[in-house]
C-alpha cells in the first residue's frame, strides 16, 4: 500500500491515486 501523503510529484502515481488525492 502506497502512502498518499508522500513528498513525490502527483505524476509519479497512477491516475487512480490522483483521483483519490483529488477526492
PyMOL Python script that loads the backbone (N, CA, C, O; Angstrom):
from pymol import cmd

cmd.read_pdbstr("""\
ATOM      1  N   UNK A   1       0.851  -1.203   0.000  1.00  0.00           N
ATOM      2  CA  UNK A   1       0.000   0.000   0.000  1.00  0.00           C
ATOM      3  C   UNK A   1       0.880   1.245   0.000  1.00  0.00           C
ATOM      4  O   UNK A   1       1.772   1.394   0.836  1.00  0.00           O
ATOM      5  N   UNK A   2       0.611   2.137  -0.958  1.00  0.00           N
ATOM      6  CA  UNK A   2       1.419   3.348  -1.036  1.00  0.00           C
ATOM      7  C   UNK A   2       0.789   4.469  -0.207  1.00  0.00           C
ATOM      8  O   UNK A   2      -0.429   4.651  -0.223  1.00  0.00           O
ATOM      9  N   UNK A   3       1.619   5.211   0.511  1.00  0.00           N
ATOM     10  CA  UNK A   3       1.095   6.312   1.316  1.00  0.00           C
ATOM     11  C   UNK A   3       0.724   7.486   0.420  1.00  0.00           C
ATOM     12  O   UNK A   3       1.516   7.917  -0.418  1.00  0.00           O
ATOM     13  N   UNK A   4      -0.493   7.997   0.608  1.00  0.00           N
ATOM     14  CA  UNK A   4      -0.941   9.117  -0.233  1.00  0.00           C
ATOM     15  C   UNK A   4      -0.257  10.411   0.176  1.00  0.00           C
ATOM     16  O   UNK A   4      -0.216  11.372  -0.593  1.00  0.00           O
ATOM     17  N   UNK A   5       0.283  10.433   1.399  1.00  0.00           N
ATOM     18  CA  UNK A   5       0.963  11.643   1.869  1.00  0.00           C
ATOM     19  C   UNK A   5       2.465  11.482   1.692  1.00  0.00           C
ATOM     20  O   UNK A   5       3.195  11.297   2.666  1.00  0.00           O
ATOM     21  N   UNK A   6       2.919  11.554   0.463  1.00  0.00           N
ATOM     22  CA  UNK A   6       4.346  11.385   0.185  1.00  0.00           C
ATOM     23  C   UNK A   6       4.904  12.642  -0.468  1.00  0.00           C
ATOM     24  O   UNK A   6       4.159  13.420  -1.064  1.00  0.00           O
ATOM     25  N   UNK A   7       6.211  12.839  -0.356  1.00  0.00           N
ATOM     26  CA  UNK A   7       6.820  14.037  -0.948  1.00  0.00           C
ATOM     27  C   UNK A   7       7.242  13.753  -2.383  1.00  0.00           C
ATOM     28  O   UNK A   7       8.385  14.009  -2.762  1.00  0.00           O
ATOM     29  N   UNK A   8       6.305  13.216  -3.190  1.00  0.00           N
ATOM     30  CA  UNK A   8       6.618  12.917  -4.585  1.00  0.00           C
ATOM     31  C   UNK A   8       5.594  13.596  -5.479  1.00  0.00           C
ATOM     32  O   UNK A   8       4.459  13.820  -5.057  1.00  0.00           O
ATOM     33  N   UNK A   9       5.977  13.928  -6.710  1.00  0.00           N
ATOM     34  CA  UNK A   9       5.078  14.589  -7.647  1.00  0.00           C
ATOM     35  C   UNK A   9       3.844  13.744  -7.934  1.00  0.00           C
ATOM     36  O   UNK A   9       3.923  12.516  -7.948  1.00  0.00           O
ATOM     37  N   UNK A  10       2.710  14.391  -8.164  1.00  0.00           N
ATOM     38  CA  UNK A  10       1.457  13.685  -8.441  1.00  0.00           C
ATOM     39  C   UNK A  10       1.588  12.783  -9.656  1.00  0.00           C
ATOM     40  O   UNK A  10       0.973  11.718  -9.714  1.00  0.00           O
ATOM     41  N   UNK A  11       2.397  13.213 -10.636  1.00  0.00           N
ATOM     42  CA  UNK A  11       2.554  12.414 -11.857  1.00  0.00           C
ATOM     43  C   UNK A  11       3.197  11.057 -11.549  1.00  0.00           C
ATOM     44  O   UNK A  11       3.071  10.109 -12.324  1.00  0.00           O
ATOM     45  N   UNK A  12       3.892  10.979 -10.401  1.00  0.00           N
ATOM     46  CA  UNK A  12       4.581   9.738 -10.054  1.00  0.00           C
ATOM     47  C   UNK A  12       3.570   8.606  -9.825  1.00  0.00           C
ATOM     48  O   UNK A  12       3.856   7.442 -10.107  1.00  0.00           O
ATOM     49  N   UNK A  13       2.388   8.961  -9.312  1.00  0.00           N
ATOM     50  CA  UNK A  13       1.369   7.939  -9.026  1.00  0.00           C
ATOM     51  C   UNK A  13       0.388   7.814 -10.180  1.00  0.00           C
ATOM     52  O   UNK A  13       0.180   8.777 -10.919  1.00  0.00           O
ATOM     53  N   UNK A  14      -0.211   6.652 -10.346  1.00  0.00           N
ATOM     54  CA  UNK A  14      -1.191   6.407 -11.403  1.00  0.00           C
ATOM     55  C   UNK A  14      -2.411   7.304 -11.244  1.00  0.00           C
ATOM     56  O   UNK A  14      -2.571   7.963 -10.217  1.00  0.00           O
ATOM     57  N   UNK A  15      -3.256   7.329 -12.243  1.00  0.00           N
ATOM     58  CA  UNK A  15      -4.454   8.169 -12.211  1.00  0.00           C
ATOM     59  C   UNK A  15      -5.331   7.789 -11.019  1.00  0.00           C
ATOM     60  O   UNK A  15      -5.996   8.648 -10.440  1.00  0.00           O
ATOM     61  N   UNK A  16      -5.336   6.510 -10.650  1.00  0.00           N
ATOM     62  CA  UNK A  16      -6.161   6.058  -9.533  1.00  0.00           C
ATOM     63  C   UNK A  16      -5.807   6.837  -8.273  1.00  0.00           C
ATOM     64  O   UNK A  16      -6.695   7.312  -7.565  1.00  0.00           O
ATOM     65  N   UNK A  17      -4.489   6.971  -7.986  1.00  0.00           N
ATOM     66  CA  UNK A  17      -4.070   7.703  -6.798  1.00  0.00           C
ATOM     67  C   UNK A  17      -4.429   9.172  -6.944  1.00  0.00           C
ATOM     68  O   UNK A  17      -4.792   9.822  -5.964  1.00  0.00           O
ATOM     69  N   UNK A  18      -4.331   9.701  -8.159  1.00  0.00           N
ATOM     70  CA  UNK A  18      -4.646  11.101  -8.399  1.00  0.00           C
ATOM     71  C   UNK A  18      -6.103  11.368  -8.055  1.00  0.00           C
ATOM     72  O   UNK A  18      -6.422  12.388  -7.444  1.00  0.00           O
ATOM     73  N   UNK A  19      -6.991  10.451  -8.446  1.00  0.00           N
ATOM     74  CA  UNK A  19      -8.420  10.608  -8.169  1.00  0.00           C
ATOM     75  C   UNK A  19      -8.660  10.576  -6.663  1.00  0.00           C
ATOM     76  O   UNK A  19      -9.444  11.366  -6.137  1.00  0.00           O
ATOM     77  N   UNK A  20      -7.981   9.659  -5.971  1.00  0.00           N
ATOM     78  CA  UNK A  20      -8.159   9.562  -4.524  1.00  0.00           C
ATOM     79  C   UNK A  20      -7.678  10.847  -3.859  1.00  0.00           C
ATOM     80  O   UNK A  20      -8.326  11.351  -2.942  1.00  0.00           O
ATOM     81  N   UNK A  21      -6.544  11.378  -4.316  1.00  0.00           N
ATOM     82  CA  UNK A  21      -5.999  12.596  -3.738  1.00  0.00           C
ATOM     83  C   UNK A  21      -6.935  13.765  -4.012  1.00  0.00           C
ATOM     84  O   UNK A  21      -7.130  14.621  -3.149  1.00  0.00           O
ATOM     85  N   UNK A  22      -7.511  13.805  -5.203  1.00  0.00           N
ATOM     86  CA  UNK A  22      -8.392  14.903  -5.594  1.00  0.00           C
ATOM     87  C   UNK A  22      -9.708  14.832  -4.824  1.00  0.00           C
ATOM     88  O   UNK A  22     -10.295  15.864  -4.498  1.00  0.00           O
ATOM     89  N   UNK A  23     -10.169  13.619  -4.535  1.00  0.00           N
ATOM     90  CA  UNK A  23     -11.450  13.448  -3.851  1.00  0.00           C
ATOM     91  C   UNK A  23     -11.401  14.098  -2.476  1.00  0.00           C
ATOM     92  O   UNK A  23     -12.387  14.063  -1.740  1.00  0.00           O
TER      93      UNK A  23
END
""", "prot")
cmd.dss("prot")
cmd.show_as("cartoon", "prot")
cmd.util.cbc("prot")
cmd.orient("prot")
